[in-house]
Amino acid sequence: MIRPGTVWRAPNLYLLGRDNQGRCSLFYEDLLSDGSNRVLRQGKGELTHVAYCLGRMSLDLQCRLEDAPPSTKELIPRRLGLSKEKLSKVDMETVNDVFFDDLPKKYFIEEARQFVQSLKDNWERLRALPYAPNHYDANRGNVFLNTDKRGIVIIDWEHARVSPLGSEICQFLYSSMWGIKSGKTKAVRFGYDREEDVLKSYISGMERPAREVEFARIGMNLKLINMYLYRSLPKLCATGNVPSDGENLARIRDNIRILVEKMVWLRDAFRSL
């Protein structure tokens, strides 16, 4: 499916499944024509348009999954995407003191503790959230626009699964919050300020009622907290490679503030499920 250089051909996905060892199988046909089915490696699309296309893709996968034989459905994992037991074991005391300025570390630790407790108290409600099949790694390095800008092409399907509605949007809006691999932290305010429009477009693409935007926001934030706060942040501190320059440090502090806001929002949202 991947071609050398900056231009790749677009596949036509028609079956996605996993074998008994959890390996993902992607079956596709090349689309042959006049070149309109090509994508540019560095192509960028308007966020709401791509979110709408992600929603259409999820809807299409859902329809195909419903028509698939039971043996195929069993190969597609259905996962909430987080573990209350693992989250309980994360020691937030290990987060570096330098990451806190006007936000007290004690407040951060207490909010994290209350979030895990709320997660445990509402576990069955969370399991009853609406689920949808998705790529699950739709960061902007895996999503490309067609040259005619009417659709998208997605690569790297190894994490595909059925997961809470909205979890697809997490990495599309938020990535590299700590800069563990690149050494450069991204300011997540960019995605934070565009959440509403992106989630609405995603839900519209899935042909779901507008009221389900709030379910999608829960799914997105659950993945965000699990991935970046409970998994990646302690990992960053454990490496000892803590950014010392002012710009990266300021971004990390702001990103932590946003995550704390989201934990508080999720606790309130759990009670309304």
C-alpha positions, 0 to 999 in steps of 0.5 A: 500500500505504501509507495516510495516518495511523497505520493501514495496510491489510495486503497479501497478498504473492504475488510478489516479484521484480526487473527487469533494472535491479535495481528491486524489484517487489511484487505484492499484493492488499488483504485486505478484511474487518472491519478485523482486517487493519489494523496500527498504525503504532506497534504493538510486538510481543513480540520472539520472536513477531515473530521467529517470524513473520519465519521463517514469512514466509521459509519461505513465500517459499522455497516460492513461490520454489521453485514460481516459473518460472526467469525469476522466480527469476533476478530474485531476487538471491542475495548473501552481503552483503559484499565481502572486497575492500571490507572490506580497504580500510577504514582503521580508523585513522580511527576516533576515539580518543575512542571507546576507553577501557578497550578499546585502539584498537590491540587493536580495529584488530588484531581487525579485521585478523584478522577480514578475514583470516579472512574471506578464508581461509574465503570458500568456506565462507561462500558455502556457508552456508544461504541464505533469502529475506528482506526484509533491512531488517526494522528495527522501523520496517518491521515491524508487528503485526496488531491481533489480534497473530497476525501481522505486516505488513512494508513497504519491500521494496526490499532484498529478497533471498536471503541467509545464514540469520539476516541478517534478524534483524540489523536487527530486533535492532540499529539506530542503533548510531551515531545517524548520522541521528537523532543519538541512539545506541541501546544494543545491549545490549537486542538482545544480551541477547535474541539466543538466544530471538529466533534460536530463534523465527526458526528455529522459524518456518522449520521448520528444525532447532534446530542451525541456530540457529548458522548463523543467528547467523553470518548475523546477525553477518556482516551486523552487522559489515559494516553497522555496523563496516566501513560505518557507523562510518568514515562516522560518523567522516568526517562529523565529527559525533562525539557529545560528550555522555557518554551517547551516547559511553558507548553507542558505546564499549559498542557497539564492545566488542560488535562486537569480541566478535562478530568474535572469535566469528565467527573461531571459528565460521568454523573450525567450518563 
